[in-house]
Amino acid sequence: MEELNLIANKDKKSPIAEAYRTLRTSIRFSGTDKELKTIAVVSALPGEGKSTTISNLAVVIAQSGQRVLLMDCDLRKARQHKILGVKNIGLTNYLISNDSVERYIQDTEIENLDVMAAGPVPPNPSELLESKKFKSLLESVKEYYDYVLLDCTPVIPVADATIVADQADGVVILLCVSTETPKIAQEVKQKLQAVGANILGVVLNKVEIHHSYGYAYYYYGHEEK
């Protein structure tokens, strides 16, 4: 388990862990009109902290007593098996087999948190994520878990993220302040809106620290590797 990435578990009283709890609360209050059980987290470009963000979000939701499944839908550059210290078998294996889904869901060291790793890199990631079997999988796991968090590919390089976002109840966009322009942010929004994704909001990553009126604003500066 990559402890530095899971600060919400390692240092529960840290400002960063509190920021994840604030994100958890914001997502819960976003579901006033419809039930939000499947939440996709996307970024614009690679290396912006998307996988670290969703894994810490999964931790703080699990810490609140909710049953959580973290599903690694980034079939091109999987990370969750490394972050959570499990075997890299999961989504791809299930989608190309006739096995039961239970075979590919793994426990983690964190109470209430299970993970479905991405599995081996397939030759056709987009096609697998567009399949009826993937849609059926999302519906079935919603019956057992309170939240299903979907770690997606970046939006700009490939279509995988928009395919998953279209099937999720809600989408959170992670934007890296230090590298992205308003034009890139607008492109991400347009791509998601084009498939009818329910955008819940934006998480700004790597924001510089400022102090104002007695409130401390913290940043999360841990890059994906």
Contacts in CASP RR format, 6 or more apart in sequence:
PFRMAT RR
TARGET T0000
AUTHOR 0000-0000-0000
METHOD contacts of the structure
MODEL  1
MEELNLIANKDKKSPIAEAYRTLRTSIRFSGTDKELKTIAVVSALPGEGK
STTISNLAVVIAQSGQRVLLMDCDLRKARQHKILGVKNIGLTNYLISNDS
VERYIQDTEIENLDVMAAGPVPPNPSELLESKKFKSLLESVKEYYDYVLL
DCTPVIPVADATIVADQADGVVILLCVSTETPKIAQEVKQKLQAVGANIL
GVVLNKVEIHHSYGYAYYYYGHEEK
1 83 0 8 1.000
1 84 0 8 1.000
1 85 0 8 1.000
1 108 0 8 1.000
1 109 0 8 1.000
2 82 0 8 1.000
2 83 0 8 1.000
2 85 0 8 1.000
3 9 0 8 1.000
3 10 0 8 1.000
4 10 0 8 1.000
4 222 0 8 1.000
5 51 0 8 1.000
5 52 0 8 1.000
5 55 0 8 1.000
5 56 0 8 1.000
5 83 0 8 1.000
5 222 0 8 1.000
6 55 0 8 1.000
6 56 0 8 1.000
6 59 0 8 1.000
6 83 0 8 1.000
6 84 0 8 1.000
7 14 0 8 1.000
7 16 0 8 1.000
7 17 0 8 1.000
7 56 0 8 1.000
7 222 0 8 1.000
8 16 0 8 1.000
8 17 0 8 1.000
8 20 0 8 1.000
8 21 0 8 1.000
8 56 0 8 1.000
8 57 0 8 1.000
8 59 0 8 1.000
8 60 0 8 1.000
8 63 0 8 1.000
9 56 0 8 1.000
9 59 0 8 1.000
9 63 0 8 1.000
9 110 0 8 1.000
11 17 0 8 1.000
12 63 0 8 1.000
15 216 0 8 1.000
15 218 0 8 1.000
16 56 0 8 1.000
16 218 0 8 1.000
16 220 0 8 1.000
17 56 0 8 1.000
17 60 0 8 1.000
19 218 0 8 1.000
19 220 0 8 1.000
20 53 0 8 1.000
20 56 0 8 1.000
20 57 0 8 1.000
20 59 0 8 1.000
20 60 0 8 1.000
21 60 0 8 1.000
23 57 0 8 1.000
23 60 0 8 1.000
23 172 0 8 1.000
23 203 0 8 1.000
24 57 0 8 1.000
24 60 0 8 1.000
24 61 0 8 1.000
24 64 0 8 1.000
26 200 0 8 1.000
26 201 0 8 1.000
27 36 0 8 1.000
27 39 0 8 1.000
27 57 0 8 1.000
27 172 0 8 1.000
27 200 0 8 1.000
28 36 0 8 1.000
30 36 0 8 1.000
30 170 0 8 1.000
30 200 0 8 1.000
30 201 0 8 1.000
34 169 0 8 1.000
34 198 0 8 1.000
35 169 0 8 1.000
36 169 0 8 1.000
36 170 0 8 1.000
36 200 0 8 1.000
37 142 0 8 1.000
37 145 0 8 1.000
37 146 0 8 1.000
37 147 0 8 1.000
37 148 0 8 1.000
37 169 0 8 1.000
38 138 0 8 1.000
38 142 0 8 1.000
38 147 0 8 1.000
38 148 0 8 1.000
38 150 0 8 1.000
38 167 0 8 1.000
38 168 0 8 1.000
38 169 0 8 1.000
38 170 0 8 1.000
39 147 0 8 1.000
39 148 0 8 1.000
39 149 0 8 1.000
39 150 0 8 1.000
39 168 0 8 1.000
39 169 0 8 1.000
39 170 0 8 1.000
39 171 0 8 1.000
39 172 0 8 1.000
39 200 0 8 1.000
40 73 0 8 1.000
40 149 0 8 1.000
40 150 0 8 1.000
40 152 0 8 1.000
40 161 0 8 1.000
40 164 0 8 1.000
40 165 0 8 1.000
40 168 0 8 1.000
40 170 0 8 1.000
40 171 0 8 1.000
40 172 0 8 1.000
40 197 0 8 1.000
41 50 0 8 1.000
41 53 0 8 1.000
41 54 0 8 1.000
41 57 0 8 1.000
41 149 0 8 1.000
41 150 0 8 1.000
41 151 0 8 1.000
41 152 0 8 1.000
41 171 0 8 1.000
41 172 0 8 1.000
41 174 0 8 1.000
42 50 0 8 1.000
42 152 0 8 1.000
42 153 0 8 1.000
42 154 0 8 1.000
42 155 0 8 1.000
42 161 0 8 1.000
42 165 0 8 1.000
42 171 0 8 1.000
42 172 0 8 1.000
42 173 0 8 1.000
42 174 0 8 1.000
42 188 0 8 1.000
42 192 0 8 1.000
43 49 0 8 1.000
43 50 0 8 1.000
43 154 0 8 1.000
43 155 0 8 1.000
43 173 0 8 1.000
43 174 0 8 1.000
43 175 0 8 1.000
43 176 0 8 1.000
44 154 0 8 1.000
44 155 0 8 1.000
44 156 0 8 1.000
44 173 0 8 1.000
44 175 0 8 1.000
44 176 0 8 1.000
44 180 0 8 1.000
44 184 0 8 1.000
44 185 0 8 1.000
44 187 0 8 1.000
44 188 0 8 1.000
45 154 0 8 1.000
45 156 0 8 1.000
45 157 0 8 1.000
45 176 0 8 1.000
45 179 0 8 1.000
45 180 0 8 1.000
45 184 0 8 1.000
46 77 0 8 1.000
46 154 0 8 1.000
46 157 0 8 1.000
46 224 0 8 1.000
47 154 0 8 1.000
47 176 0 8 1.000
47 223 0 8 1.000
47 224 0 8 1.000
48 154 0 8 1.000
48 174 0 8 1.000
48 175 0 8 1.000
48 176 0 8 1.000
48 179 0 8 1.000
48 180 0 8 1.000
48 205 0 8 1.000
48 206 0 8 1.000
48 223 0 8 1.000
48 224 0 8 1.000
49 174 0 8 1.000
49 176 0 8 1.000
49 205 0 8 1.000
49 220 0 8 1.000
49 222 0 8 1.000
49 223 0 8 1.000
49 224 0 8 1.000
50 151 0 8 1.000
50 152 0 8 1.000
50 154 0 8 1.000
50 174 0 8 1.000
50 224 0 8 1.000
51 72 0 8 1.000
51 74 0 8 1.000
51 79 0 8 1.000
51 80 0 8 1.000
51 83 0 8 1.000
51 151 0 8 1.000
51 224 0 8 1.000
52 83 0 8 1.000
52 220 0 8 1.000
52 222 0 8 1.000
52 224 0 8 1.000
53 174 0 8 1.000
53 203 0 8 1.000
53 205 0 8 1.000
53 220 0 8 1.000
54 70 0 8 1.000
54 149 0 8 1.000
54 150 0 8 1.000
54 151 0 8 1.000
55 70 0 8 1.000
55 80 0 8 1.000
55 83 0 8 1.000
55 84 0 8 1.000
55 151 0 8 1.000
57 149 0 8 1.000
58 68 0 8 1.000
58 70 0 8 1.000
58 113 0 8 1.000
58 147 0 8 1.000
58 149 0 8 1.000
59 110 0 8 1.000
59 113 0 8 1.000
61 68 0 8 1.000
61 146 0 8 1.000
61 147 0 8 1.000
61 149 0 8 1.000
62 68 0 8 1.000
62 110 0 8 1.000
62 111 0 8 1.000
62 112 0 8 1.000
62 113 0 8 1.000
63 110 0 8 1.000
63 111 0 8 1.000
63 112 0 8 1.000
65 111 0 8 1.000
65 112 0 8 1.000
66 112 0 8 1.000
66 146 0 8 1.000
66 147 0 8 1.000
67 112 0 8 1.000
67 114 0 8 1.000
67 144 0 8 1.000
67 145 0 8 1.000
67 146 0 8 1.000
67 147 0 8 1.000
68 112 0 8 1.000
68 113 0 8 1.000
68 114 0 8 1.000
68 145 0 8 1.000
68 146 0 8 1.000
68 147 0 8 1.000
68 148 0 8 1.000
68 149 0 8 1.000
69 105 0 8 1.000
69 114 0 8 1.000
69 115 0 8 1.000
69 116 0 8 1.000
69 141 0 8 1.000
69 144 0 8 1.000
69 145 0 8 1.000
69 147 0 8 1.000
69 148 0 8 1.000
69 149 0 8 1.000
70 80 0 8 1.000
70 84 0 8 1.000
70 113 0 8 1.000
70 114 0 8 1.000
70 115 0 8 1.000
70 116 0 8 1.000
70 149 0 8 1.000
70 151 0 8 1.000
71 91 0 8 1.000
71 115 0 8 1.000
71 116 0 8 1.000
71 141 0 8 1.000
71 148 0 8 1.000
71 149 0 8 1.000
71 150 0 8 1.000
71 151 0 8 1.000
72 78 0 8 1.000
72 79 0 8 1.000
72 80 0 8 1.000
72 81 0 8 1.000
72 90 0 8 1.000
72 91 0 8 1.000
72 115 0 8 1.000
72 116 0 8 1.000
72 117 0 8 1.000
72 118 0 8 1.000
72 119 0 8 1.000
72 151 0 8 1.000
73 91 0 8 1.000
73 118 0 8 1.000
73 129 0 8 1.000
73 150 0 8 1.000
73 151 0 8 1.000
73 152 0 8 1.000
73 153 0 8 1.000
73 160 0 8 1.000
73 164 0 8 1.000
74 118 0 8 1.000
74 151 0 8 1.000
74 152 0 8 1.000
74 153 0 8 1.000
74 160 0 8 1.000
75 91 0 8 1.000
75 92 0 8 1.000
75 118 0 8 1.000
75 119 0 8 1.000
75 121 0 8 1.000
75 122 0 8 1.000
75 125 0 8 1.000
75 128 0 8 1.000
75 129 0 8 1.000
75 153 0 8 1.000
75 160 0 8 1.000
76 121 0 8 1.000
76 125 0 8 1.000
76 153 0 8 1.000
76 158 0 8 1.000
76 160 0 8 1.000
77 153 0 8 1.000
78 88 0 8 1.000
78 117 0 8 1.000
78 118 0 8 1.000
78 119 0 8 1.000
78 121 0 8 1.000
79 151 0 8 1.000
79 224 0 8 1.000
80 86 0 8 1.000
80 115 0 8 1.000
80 117 0 8 1.000
80 118 0 8 1.000
80 151 0 8 1.000
81 87 0 8 1.000
81 88 0 8 1.000
81 115 0 8 1.000
81 117 0 8 1.000
81 118 0 8 1.000
81 119 0 8 1.000
84 108 0 8 1.000
84 109 0 8 1.000
84 110 0 8 1.000
84 113 0 8 1.000
84 115 0 8 1.000
85 108 0 8 1.000
86 106 0 8 1.000
86 108 0 8 1.000
86 115 0 8 1.000
86 117 0 8 1.000
87 106 0 8 1.000
87 117 0 8 1.000
88 117 0 8 1.000
88 118 0 8 1.000
88 119 0 8 1.000
88 120 0 8 1.000
89 104 0 8 1.000
89 117 0 8 1.000
89 119 0 8 1.000
90 104 0 8 1.000
90 105 0 8 1.000
90 116 0 8 1.000
90 117 0 8 1.000
90 118 0 8 1.000
90 119 0 8 1.000
91 104 0 8 1.000
91 116 0 8 1.000
91 117 0 8 1.000
91 118 0 8 1.000
91 119 0 8 1.000
91 128 0 8 1.000
92 118 0 8 1.000
92 119 0 8 1.000
92 120 0 8 1.000
92 121 0 8 1.000
92 122 0 8 1.000
92 128 0 8 1.000
93 99 0 8 1.000
93 104 0 8 1.000
93 119 0 8 1.000
93 120 0 8 1.000
94 101 0 8 1.000
94 103 0 8 1.000
94 104 0 8 1.000
94 116 0 8 1.000
94 137 0 8 1.000
95 128 0 8 1.000
95 131 0 8 1.000
95 133 0 8 1.000
95 134 0 8 1.000
95 137 0 8 1.000
96 122 0 8 1.000
96 128 0 8 1.000
101 116 0 8 1.000
101 137 0 8 1.000
101 140 0 8 1.000
101 141 0 8 1.000
104 116 0 8 1.000
104 117 0 8 1.000
105 114 0 8 1.000
105 115 0 8 1.000
105 116 0 8 1.000
106 114 0 8 1.000
106 115 0 8 1.000
106 116 0 8 1.000
106 117 0 8 1.000
107 114 0 8 1.000
108 114 0 8 1.000
108 115 0 8 1.000
114 145 0 8 1.000
122 128 0 8 1.000
125 153 0 8 1.000
125 158 0 8 1.000
125 160 0 8 1.000
126 158 0 8 1.000
126 159 0 8 1.000
126 160 0 8 1.000
126 163 0 8 1.000
128 134 0 8 1.000
129 160 0 8 1.000
129 163 0 8 1.000
129 164 0 8 1.000
130 163 0 8 1.000
134 167 0 8 1.000
135 167 0 8 1.000
138 148 0 8 1.000
138 167 0 8 1.000
138 168 0 8 1.000
141 148 0 8 1.000
142 148 0 8 1.000
150 164 0 8 1.000
150 168 0 8 1.000
152 160 0 8 1.000
152 161 0 8 1.000
152 164 0 8 1.000
152 165 0 8 1.000
153 160 0 8 1.000
153 161 0 8 1.000
154 161 0 8 1.000
155 161 0 8 1.000
155 162 0 8 1.000
155 187 0 8 1.000
155 188 0 8 1.000
155 191 0 8 1.000
155 192 0 8 1.000
156 184 0 8 1.000
156 187 0 8 1.000
156 188 0 8 1.000
156 191 0 8 1.000
162 191 0 8 1.000
162 192 0 8 1.000
162 194 0 8 1.000
162 195 0 8 1.000
162 197 0 8 1.000
163 195 0 8 1.000
165 171 0 8 1.000
165 192 0 8 1.000
165 195 0 8 1.000
165 197 0 8 1.000
166 195 0 8 1.000
166 196 0 8 1.000
166 197 0 8 1.000
168 197 0 8 1.000
168 198 0 8 1.000
169 198 0 8 1.000
170 197 0 8 1.000
170 198 0 8 1.000
170 199 0 8 1.000
170 200 0 8 1.000
171 192 0 8 1.000
171 197 0 8 1.000
171 198 0 8 1.000
171 199 0 8 1.000
171 200 0 8 1.000
171 201 0 8 1.000
172 200 0 8 1.000
172 201 0 8 1.000
172 202 0 8 1.000
172 203 0 8 1.000
173 185 0 8 1.000
173 188 0 8 1.000
173 189 0 8 1.000
173 192 0 8 1.000
173 199 0 8 1.000
173 201 0 8 1.000
173 202 0 8 1.000
173 203 0 8 1.000
174 202 0 8 1.000
174 203 0 8 1.000
174 205 0 8 1.000
175 185 0 8 1.000
175 188 0 8 1.000
175 202 0 8 1.000
175 203 0 8 1.000
175 204 0 8 1.000
175 205 0 8 1.000
176 205 0 8 1.000
176 206 0 8 1.000
177 204 0 8 1.000
177 205 0 8 1.000
177 206 0 8 1.000
177 207 0 8 1.000
177 208 0 8 1.000
178 206 0 8 1.000
179 206 0 8 1.000
185 202 0 8 1.000
189 199 0 8 1.000
192 199 0 8 1.000
193 199 0 8 1.000
205 219 0 8 1.000
205 220 0 8 1.000
205 221 0 8 1.000
206 219 0 8 1.000
206 220 0 8 1.000
206 221 0 8 1.000
207 217 0 8 1.000
207 219 0 8 1.000
208 219 0 8 1.000
209 216 0 8 1.000
209 217 0 8 1.000
209 218 0 8 1.000
209 219 0 8 1.000
210 217 0 8 1.000
211 217 0 8 1.000
END
